[in-house]
Amino acid sequence: MVPSVQDGVGRTSRDAGHRSVGTGEQMSTAERVETPTPVGSDEPPARSRRRWMVVAIVVLLTAIVGGGLLAAGLWGADLRERGLLLPGTVIAGVDVGLMSTEGAVEAVGDATGVVLDHEVELQADGLLWTVDARTLGADTDAEVLVGSAYEATADASLLELVGLRWFGTTVDIELDPTVTIPERSLDGLVASLAGEVDREPIDATIGWDAGQVVVTDSAPGFTLEQEPAVELVRDALLEQVPGPIELPFVVPIPEVGDELVQAARSGAEAALDRALQHEVGLRHDEASWTTSPAQLGAVPDGGSLVEEALQLARVGGDLAGLGVALSVPDEAVGGLLDEIAGQLNVSAVNASVDWSGGTVRRLAGREGRTLDRDRAATDLHAALQGEAEDVVLGFSTIRAARDVSDVHDVLVVHQSQRLVELYRGDEVIRSWPVAVGTGGSPTPTGTFVVGAKRYEPTWVNPAPDRWGEDMPARIGPGPDNPLGLRALNWNRLGGGDTLIRFHGTPNEASIGEAASNGCVRMFNDDVIDLYGLVSSGTMIISRA
C-alpha cells in the first residue's frame, strides 16, 4: 500500500505544483506524507485513515479538473481546426454557433437574401417600376462578419472554453450585416427613371395662322428630384419598405400661362376688329363714299400684333391701345378710286370746228378735271391705318390740248364738188380740185386733223388682199409712186391714223373724179402747195 500511496501523493504533488496552488502548510504536509511513518509510531489508525481519504479526494479532484481543462483545450483546438464558431454566435438573426465559417457565410447569405431580393415598387408621374437591391449589384459584409466572429474562436481563453464546453455558457456575439448598394447603381437607376418622366414645362402660345389668332394651352413640367430619390430608394430597399414608393418630384410651372395668353388673345382680337371694321369716308363737295379695311381686303400684320399683345399682357399694359399694321392691296384701293374717278372725272374738250350756215364755225373747248390719284391713294392708305377718319378728294385741272385760239387754219373737203378749201380765219385763202373715194371705198366724212406730213413718201400697200392684190407691197419715192410727191395723213380727233391721205398722184387725169380708194388726190403741184401752207394739227372738215 505504501508505493501506491506514494505514487498517488506524488501525482497530487505535481498537480498542485502545476496549478501553482497550495500553501507552505500543504507542502509540509506533503513532505510529511512522503516521510515514512516510523515503525512503532504512536499515531492512531483512524487519524491515519482520514488523512489518506483527504489525499485521495484531492488527487481525484485534481484529476477531474485537469481532465476537464485538457478536454476543454482539446475541444477549443478542434473548433479552431475545423473553423467552427463559438456557441451563441448570432449573425443576421441566425444562430451560427458551432457552424463552420463556410456554413455560416451561406446561412447569413440566405438570411440577407431577403433584403437583397426584396422588390420595391417605385412610382412617379403615373409610371411604375420594380427594383431590388441584388439587381443593383448590392452586396453584404457577411464574410467579414463571419471572419470577425471566428476571431472569438481563435482568441478564446481556456477558461472561456471550459465555460462553453462544460457549463453550457454561450458567447455574447450578435452581429448585423450591412447591405451595401453601389452609389453609382442608385444614381444610374434614378437618372434613368428621370429620363423617362422628366419634361420641361410647355408655355402657352399665341400665334397667327390663316388670318386669325390661334393659341395653344400650357402644360406643367415634371422633374424628378434625384438626390432625395436616391436616398428614398436606398432606404426602401434596405428597410424592405412595402411599395409602391412615390418618388419625390417638383412640377415646374410654365413661364407663360393660359390666363396670360387668353388675355393677349382677347386684346389682339379686339384690336383686329377695330382696325378692320374702321370706317373711312371719302368726299368731294356733296359726294361721299364709305369704305373699310375689311371691304378692301386688308391683310393685318397678325404676327407683330400677337407678339405685342403678349408683351403688353406680361407687363400688365393697356391692351385697349393695341394698334394693327394693315397691308391694303393697291389694286383694291385703285379699284375704289377708279370707281370714284369714273363718277367725278370730267374730260377736257378740245376746241373744234364744224360747217354751219355755209361756213366754218369754230367751237370753243373746255377744261376738264381728274382725280389726284396719287394723293388720294396716299391719304386713303393713311386713313385705313387709322390715321384719319376721312379723305378729302383732290382734283387736277385738265386743260384742253387745243384751244379755240389755236384753230387758225381749217381745210374743208367738199366731196360733191371735188374741191378742197383752206380757210384762214373766216377767209378762204386757197382752193384746189381733188379726186375723192369711189362708192366702194368712199372718203369718210366728219372732223379730222392733219397728222404726219410726209415728204416724197413711200407707198405701202394697205390692202394686199383686196384692191391692192395686184400691186407690189411697197413703192418708193418716184414718178410711179401712188402718193405722188407729198402726203398728209388724216388723224382722228382723239388720235390715231385713219389711213386716209391728202396726196399727189401720177394719174392726174383722175382729178375731179370719184376715183380713189378713199384718199383725197391732188395734182402734185397743188399738194406741194398745201404741204407748205398747213401744219400738223390743222383741222379738217370732210363733207359729203
DAPEJO-V114180 format. One record per residue. N is the residue number from 0. RES is the residue in three letters. OMEGA is omega in radians with two decimals (none if undefined). D_FIRST is the distance of its C-alpha to the first C-alpha in Angstrom with 2 decimals. Layout:
((N;RES;OMEGA;D_FIRST) (N;RES;OMEGA;D_FIRST))
This chain:
((0;MET;-3.08;0.00) (1;VAL;3.14;3.76) (2;PRO;-3.12;5.72) (3;SER;3.11;5.56) (4;VAL;3.14;6.16) (5;GLN;3.12;8.58) (6;ASP;-3.11;10.07) (7;GLY;-3.13;10.64) (8;VAL;3.12;12.02) (9;GLY;-3.14;14.00) (10;ARG;3.14;15.61) (11;THR;-3.13;16.43) (12;SER;3.13;17.98) (13;ARG;3.14;20.03) (14;ASP;3.14;21.13) (15;ALA;3.10;22.23) (16;GLY;3.14;24.06) (17;HIS;-3.10;25.76) (18;ARG;-3.12;26.98) (19;SER;3.09;28.17) (20;VAL;-3.13;26.96) (21;GLY;-3.08;25.16) (22;THR;3.07;26.85) (23;GLY;3.11;26.59) (24;GLU;-3.13;24.91) (25;GLN;-3.13;22.14) (26;MET;3.12;21.77) (27;SER;3.08;21.54) (28;THR;3.14;18.86) (29;ALA;3.14;16.88) (30;GLU;3.11;17.77) (31;ARG;3.13;16.64) (32;VAL;-3.08;13.22) (33;GLU;3.14;13.18) (34;THR;-3.09;14.44) (35;PRO;3.09;12.03) (36;THR;-3.13;13.04) (37;PRO;3.10;15.41) (38;VAL;3.11;15.16) (39;GLY;3.09;17.49) (40;SER;-3.12;17.29) (41;ASP;-3.14;19.34) (42;GLU;-3.11;17.51) (43;PRO;3.13;17.58) (44;PRO;-3.10;14.53) (45;ALA;-3.14;16.32) (46;ARG;3.12;16.67) (47;SER;-3.14;13.08) (48;ARG;-3.13;12.37) (49;ARG;-3.12;15.32) (50;ARG;3.13;14.27) (51;TRP;3.14;11.12) (52;MET;3.11;13.60) (53;VAL;3.14;16.05) (54;VAL;-3.11;13.91) (55;ALA;-3.13;13.14) (56;ILE;-3.13;16.88) (57;VAL;3.13;18.00) (58;VAL;-3.11;16.10) (59;LEU;-3.13;17.57) (60;LEU;3.13;20.99) (61;THR;3.13;20.98) (62;ALA;-3.13;20.32) (63;ILE;-3.12;23.08) (64;VAL;-3.14;25.50) (65;GLY;3.11;24.93) (66;GLY;3.13;25.43) (67;GLY;3.13;28.52) (68;LEU;3.14;29.94) (69;LEU;-3.13;29.45) (70;ALA;3.13;31.03) (71;ALA;3.12;33.88) (72;GLY;3.12;34.50) (73;LEU;3.12;34.62) (74;TRP;3.10;36.90) (75;GLY;3.12;39.18) (76;ALA;3.12;39.36) (77;ASP;3.11;40.33) (78;LEU;-3.10;43.03) (79;ARG;-3.11;44.44) (80;GLU;-3.10;44.38) (81;ARG;3.11;46.20) (82;GLY;-3.11;48.51) (83;LEU;3.11;47.69) (84;LEU;-3.11;48.73) (85;LEU;3.09;46.45) (86;PRO;3.12;46.47) (87;GLY;3.12;49.27) (88;THR;-3.13;51.66) (89;VAL;3.09;55.18) (90;ILE;-3.13;58.23) (91;ALA;3.11;61.71) (92;GLY;-3.12;60.24) (93;VAL;3.09;58.07) (94;ASP;-3.10;54.27) (95;VAL;3.10;53.22) (96;GLY;-3.12;49.51) (97;LEU;3.01;47.30) (98;MET;3.02;50.57) (99;SER;3.13;51.16) (100;THR;3.12;53.77) (101;GLU;3.13;56.20) (102;GLY;3.14;55.71) (103;ALA;3.11;56.05) (104;VAL;-3.14;59.29) (105;GLU;-3.13;60.65) (106;ALA;3.11;59.71) (107;VAL;3.10;61.26) (108;GLY;3.10;64.29) (109;ASP;-3.11;64.77) (110;ALA;-3.13;64.62) (111;THR;3.09;67.04) (112;GLY;3.10;69.30) (113;VAL;3.12;70.60) (114;VAL;-3.08;71.98) (115;LEU;-3.06;73.19) (116;ASP;3.12;74.95) (117;HIS;-3.13;76.33) (118;GLU;3.11;80.10) (119;VAL;3.07;82.36) (120;GLU;3.09;86.05) (121;LEU;3.10;88.32) (122;GLN;3.08;91.93) (123;ALA;3.08;94.92) (124;ASP;3.08;98.63) (125;GLY;3.12;98.12) (126;LEU;-3.13;96.01) (127;LEU;3.04;92.41) (128;TRP;3.08;89.69) (129;THR;-3.09;86.06) (130;VAL;3.03;83.43) (131;ASP;-3.03;79.65) (132;ALA;-3.09;77.36) (133;ARG;3.13;76.07) (134;THR;-3.14;79.65) (135;LEU;3.11;80.17) (136;GLY;-3.13;77.27) (137;ALA;3.14;74.80) (138;ASP;3.11;71.18) (139;THR;3.08;67.93) (140;ASP;-3.09;65.14) (141;ALA;-3.11;62.50) (142;GLU;3.13;60.94) (143;VAL;-3.13;60.89) (144;LEU;3.12;59.24) (145;VAL;3.09;56.60) (146;GLY;3.12;55.95) (147;SER;3.13;55.68) (148;ALA;-3.13;53.26) (149;TYR;3.10;51.13) (150;GLU;3.09;50.79) (151;ALA;3.09;48.61) (152;THR;-3.09;46.24) (153;ALA;-3.05;46.29) (154;ASP;-3.07;45.77) (155;ALA;3.10;43.21) (156;SER;3.13;40.35) (157;LEU;3.13;36.69) (158;LEU;3.12;36.91) (159;GLU;-3.13;40.01) (160;LEU;3.11;38.37) (161;VAL;-3.14;35.38) (162;GLY;-3.12;37.93) (163;LEU;-3.01;39.99) (164;ARG;-2.97;37.16) (165;TRP;-3.07;34.91) (166;PHE;3.03;37.14) (167;GLY;3.09;40.45) (168;THR;3.10;42.47) (169;THR;3.08;45.54) (170;VAL;3.12;47.51) (171;ASP;3.12;50.84) (172;ILE;3.10;52.98) (173;GLU;-3.06;56.37) (174;LEU;3.07;59.07) (175;ASP;-3.12;62.65) (176;PRO;3.07;64.38) (177;THR;3.07;67.75) (178;VAL;-3.11;70.56) (179;THR;3.08;73.03) (180;ILE;-3.10;76.55) (181;PRO;-3.13;78.46) (182;GLU;-3.12;81.20) (183;ARG;3.14;83.58) (184;SER;3.12;83.15) (185;LEU;3.13;83.83) (186;ASP;-3.13;86.84) (187;GLY;3.12;88.13) (188;LEU;-3.08;87.74) (189;VAL;3.12;89.60) (190;ALA;3.13;92.24) (191;SER;3.09;92.90) (192;LEU;3.11;93.24) (193;ALA;3.11;95.59) (194;GLY;3.13;97.60) (195;GLU;-3.00;98.15) (196;VAL;-3.08;99.16) (197;ASP;3.05;100.53) (198;ARG;3.11;104.31) (199;GLU;3.04;106.87) (200;PRO;-3.14;109.08) (201;ILE;3.12;112.52) (202;ASP;2.93;115.48) (203;ALA;-3.11;118.34) (204;THR;3.02;121.36) (205;ILE;-3.10;125.09) (206;GLY;-3.10;127.39) (207;TRP;-3.12;130.75) (208;ASP;3.08;131.30) (209;ALA;3.05;134.37) (210;GLY;3.12;136.40) (211;GLN;3.13;134.08) (212;VAL;3.10;131.18) (213;VAL;3.13;127.83) (214;VAL;2.99;124.43) (215;THR;-3.10;120.85) (216;ASP;3.06;118.09) (217;SER;3.06;115.18) (218;ALA;3.13;111.55) (219;PRO;3.08;108.45) (220;GLY;3.11;105.90) (221;PHE;-3.13;102.15) (222;THR;3.08;99.56) (223;LEU;3.08;95.83) (224;GLU;-2.90;93.98) (225;GLN;-3.10;91.57) (226;GLU;3.07;89.15) (227;PRO;-3.13;88.44) (228;ALA;3.11;88.37) (229;VAL;3.13;85.64) (230;GLU;-3.11;83.46) (231;LEU;3.14;84.21) (232;VAL;3.13;83.34) (233;ARG;-3.12;80.08) (234;ASP;-3.11;79.00) (235;ALA;3.14;80.05) (236;LEU;-3.07;78.04) (237;LEU;-3.11;74.88) (238;GLU;3.10;75.05) (239;GLN;-3.14;76.12) (240;VAL;3.08;79.19) (241;PRO;-3.09;81.11) (242;GLY;-0.08;84.57) (243;PRO;3.14;87.30) (244;ILE;3.10;87.26) (245;GLU;-3.13;90.70) (246;LEU;-3.11;90.94) (247;PRO;-3.12;92.66) (248;PHE;3.00;96.23) (249;VAL;-3.13;99.46) (250;VAL;3.10;102.96) (251;PRO;-3.12;105.43) (252;ILE;3.11;108.82) (253;PRO;3.08;111.94) (254;GLU;-3.13;114.13) (255;VAL;-3.08;117.22) (256;GLY;-3.11;116.88) (257;ASP;-3.09;118.99) (258;GLU;3.13;120.71) (259;LEU;-3.11;121.88) (260;VAL;3.12;123.24) (261;GLN;3.08;124.98) (262;ALA;3.11;126.72) (263;ALA;3.13;127.83) (264;ARG;-3.14;129.02) (265;SER;3.14;131.10) (266;GLY;-3.12;132.66) (267;ALA;-3.13;133.45) (268;GLU;3.09;135.00) (269;ALA;3.12;137.14) (270;ALA;3.10;138.31) (271;LEU;-3.12;139.15) (272;ASP;3.13;141.20) (273;ARG;-3.05;143.11) (274;ALA;-3.05;143.80) (275;LEU;-3.10;144.85) (276;GLN;3.13;146.94) (277;HIS;-3.11;148.64) (278;GLU;3.12;152.39) (279;VAL;3.11;154.73) (280;GLY;3.03;158.49) (281;LEU;-3.07;161.14) (282;ARG;3.03;164.67) (283;HIS;-3.04;168.11) (284;ASP;-3.09;170.89) (285;GLU;-3.10;170.77) (286;ALA;3.13;168.67) (287;SER;3.11;164.89) (288;TRP;3.12;161.91) (289;THR;3.08;158.26) (290;THR;3.11;155.21) (291;SER;3.10;151.46) (292;PRO;-3.13;148.77) (293;ALA;-3.13;147.45) (294;GLN;-3.12;150.91) (295;LEU;3.08;151.20) (296;GLY;-3.13;147.82) (297;ALA;3.10;146.08) (298;VAL;-3.13;142.60) (299;PRO;3.02;140.27) (300;ASP;-3.04;137.76) (301;GLY;-3.12;134.94) (302;GLY;3.12;132.17) (303;SER;-3.13;133.19) (304;LEU;-3.07;133.84) (305;VAL;3.10;130.36) (306;GLU;3.13;128.74) (307;GLU;3.14;130.74) (308;ALA;3.14;130.07) (309;LEU;3.13;126.31) (310;GLN;3.12;126.45) (311;LEU;-3.14;128.47) (312;ALA;-3.12;126.12) (313;ARG;-3.09;123.13) (314;VAL;3.14;124.69) (315;GLY;-3.13;126.31) (316;GLY;-3.10;129.79) (317;ASP;-3.14;132.99) (318;LEU;3.14;133.09) (319;ALA;-3.13;136.56) (320;GLY;-3.13;137.90) (321;LEU;3.03;136.77) (322;GLY;-3.11;139.46) (323;VAL;3.04;139.80) (324;ALA;-3.10;141.32) (325;LEU;3.01;143.59) (326;SER;-3.11;144.98) (327;VAL;-3.11;148.29) (328;PRO;3.10;149.73) (329;ASP;-3.14;152.89) (330;GLU;-3.14;154.38) (331;ALA;3.10;154.05) (332;VAL;3.13;155.58) (333;GLY;3.12;158.31) (334;GLY;3.11;159.02) (335;LEU;3.14;159.49) (336;LEU;3.05;161.74) (337;ASP;-3.14;163.71) (338;GLU;3.14;164.32) (339;ILE;-3.14;165.48) (340;ALA;3.13;167.58) (341;GLY;3.13;169.22) (342;GLN;-3.00;170.42) (343;LEU;-3.12;171.42) (344;ASN;3.07;172.38) (345;VAL;-3.13;176.14) (346;SER;3.02;177.49) (347;ALA;3.12;180.11) (348;VAL;3.11;183.48) (349;ASN;3.00;185.46) (350;ALA;-3.09;189.15) (351;SER;3.14;191.01) (352;VAL;2.93;194.52) (353;ASP;-3.12;196.44) (354;TRP;-3.10;200.00) (355;SER;3.10;201.91) (356;GLY;3.09;205.61) (357;GLY;3.13;206.53) (358;THR;3.12;204.63) (359;VAL;3.07;201.19) (360;ARG;-3.14;199.32) (361;ARG;-3.09;196.35) (362;LEU;-3.14;193.45) (363;ALA;3.05;191.24) (364;GLY;3.08;187.48) (365;ARG;3.10;184.81) (366;GLU;3.04;181.49) (367;GLY;3.07;178.25) (368;ARG;3.12;174.78) (369;THR;-3.13;171.32) (370;LEU;3.05;167.94) (371;ASP;-2.98;166.05) (372;ARG;-3.10;163.14) (373;ASP;3.14;160.98) (374;ARG;-3.14;161.14) (375;ALA;3.14;160.77) (376;ALA;3.13;157.71) (377;THR;-3.12;156.08) (378;ASP;-3.12;156.82) (379;LEU;3.10;155.67) (380;HIS;3.14;152.35) (381;ALA;-3.14;151.75) (382;ALA;3.12;152.64) (383;LEU;3.09;150.34) (384;GLN;3.11;147.52) (385;GLY;-3.10;148.26) (386;GLU;3.13;150.19) (387;ALA;-3.14;153.37) (388;GLU;-3.13;154.57) (389;ASP;-3.10;157.69) (390;VAL;3.04;159.71) (391;VAL;-3.06;163.37) (392;LEU;3.09;164.92) (393;GLY;-3.12;167.15) (394;PHE;3.06;169.96) (395;SER;3.13;171.78) (396;THR;3.09;175.53) (397;ILE;3.10;176.78) (398;ARG;3.11;180.11) (399;ALA;3.13;182.44) (400;ALA;-3.11;182.58) (401;ARG;3.09;186.35) (402;ASP;-3.12;188.38) (403;VAL;3.12;191.97) (404;SER;3.13;193.04) (405;ASP;-3.07;191.50) (406;VAL;3.12;193.76) (407;HIS;-3.08;196.79) (408;ASP;3.08;197.72) (409;VAL;3.04;197.70) (410;LEU;3.12;198.52) (411;VAL;3.11;200.15) (412;VAL;3.06;200.36) (413;HIS;-3.01;203.16) (414;GLN;-3.10;202.24) (415;SER;-3.13;205.30) (416;GLN;-3.08;207.53) (417;ARG;-2.99;205.51) (418;LEU;3.02;205.52) (419;VAL;3.11;203.07) (420;GLU;3.07;204.00) (421;LEU;3.09;202.37) (422;TYR;2.97;202.56) (423;ARG;-2.93;202.06) (424;GLY;3.12;202.05) (425;ASP;-3.04;204.68) (426;GLU;3.04;206.81) (427;VAL;-3.10;206.81) (428;ILE;3.09;206.92) (429;ARG;2.99;206.54) (430;SER;-3.08;206.80) (431;TRP;3.04;206.21) (432;PRO;-3.09;206.85) (433;VAL;2.94;203.76) (434;ALA;-3.13;202.51) (435;VAL;-3.07;199.94) (436;GLY;3.12;197.59) (437;THR;3.12;198.72) (438;GLY;3.13;198.23) (439;GLY;3.12;195.08) (440;SER;-3.03;193.65) (441;PRO;3.01;195.32) (442;THR;-3.10;194.99) (443;PRO;3.06;192.79) (444;THR;-3.13;194.29) (445;GLY;-3.10;192.75) (446;THR;-3.09;191.75) (447;PHE;3.05;190.00) (448;VAL;3.07;189.53) (449;VAL;3.08;190.14) (450;GLY;-3.12;186.88) (451;ALA;3.03;186.54) (452;LYS;-2.97;189.70) (453;ARG;-3.11;189.60) (454;TYR;-3.09;191.71) (455;GLU;-3.01;192.68) (456;PRO;2.96;190.03) (457;THR;3.14;188.18) (458;TRP;3.07;188.66) (459;VAL;-3.06;185.54) (460;ASN;-3.10;186.20) (461;PRO;-3.08;185.27) (462;ALA;-3.08;185.64) (463;PRO;-3.14;184.73) (464;ASP;-3.13;184.18) (465;ARG;-3.05;187.43) (466;TRP;-3.14;190.72) (467;GLY;-3.05;189.32) (468;GLU;3.13;187.89) (469;ASP;-3.09;190.64) (470;MET;3.13;190.26) (471;PRO;-3.13;187.89) (472;ALA;3.12;184.74) (473;ARG;3.09;186.20) (474;ILE;-3.12;189.40) (475;GLY;3.13;189.50) (476;PRO;3.13;192.24) (477;GLY;-3.06;195.65) (478;PRO;-3.12;198.90) (479;ASP;-3.12;197.20) (480;ASN;-3.11;194.58) (481;PRO;-3.11;195.10) (482;LEU;3.13;194.36) (483;GLY;-3.03;197.12) (484;LEU;-3.14;196.85) (485;ARG;3.05;195.09) (486;ALA;3.08;192.88) (487;LEU;-3.08;191.86) (488;ASN;2.97;188.99) (489;TRP;3.05;189.15) (490;ASN;3.03;185.99) (491;ARG;-3.12;185.10) (492;LEU;3.13;185.16) (493;GLY;-3.11;181.40) (494;GLY;3.12;180.99) (495;GLY;-3.10;180.70) (496;ASP;3.10;183.10) (497;THR;-3.03;185.48) (498;LEU;3.03;186.46) (499;ILE;-3.07;190.08) (500;ARG;2.67;192.04) (501;PHE;3.12;195.34) (502;HIS;3.06;196.04) (503;GLY;-3.11;198.78) (504;THR;2.99;199.74) (505;PRO;-3.11;201.24) (506;ASN;-3.07;203.05) (507;GLU;3.13;205.47) (508;ALA;-3.11;207.71) (509;SER;-3.09;205.18) (510;ILE;-3.09;205.84) (511;GLY;-3.11;207.39) (512;GLU;2.94;205.71) (513;ALA;-2.93;202.60) (514;ALA;-3.04;201.14) (515;SER;3.06;197.65) (516;ASN;3.10;194.17) (517;GLY;-3.13;193.91) (518;CYS;3.10;194.49) (519;VAL;-3.12;197.59) (520;ARG;3.09;199.51) (521;MET;2.98;201.84) (522;PHE;-3.10;204.11) (523;ASN;3.12;202.18) (524;ASP;-3.13;204.40) (525;ASP;-3.12;203.91) (526;VAL;3.05;200.13) (527;ILE;3.10;200.12) (528;ASP;3.13;202.21) (529;LEU;-3.12;199.84) (530;TYR;-3.09;196.80) (531;GLY;-3.05;198.21) (532;LEU;-3.04;199.20) (533;VAL;3.12;196.06) (534;SER;3.04;192.42) (535;SER;-3.10;189.22) (536;GLY;3.10;188.83) (537;THR;-3.11;192.50) (538;MET;3.11;192.93) (539;ILE;2.99;194.43) (540;ILE;3.12;196.18) (541;SER;-3.14;196.75) (542;ARG;3.12;199.33) (543;ALA;none;200.34))
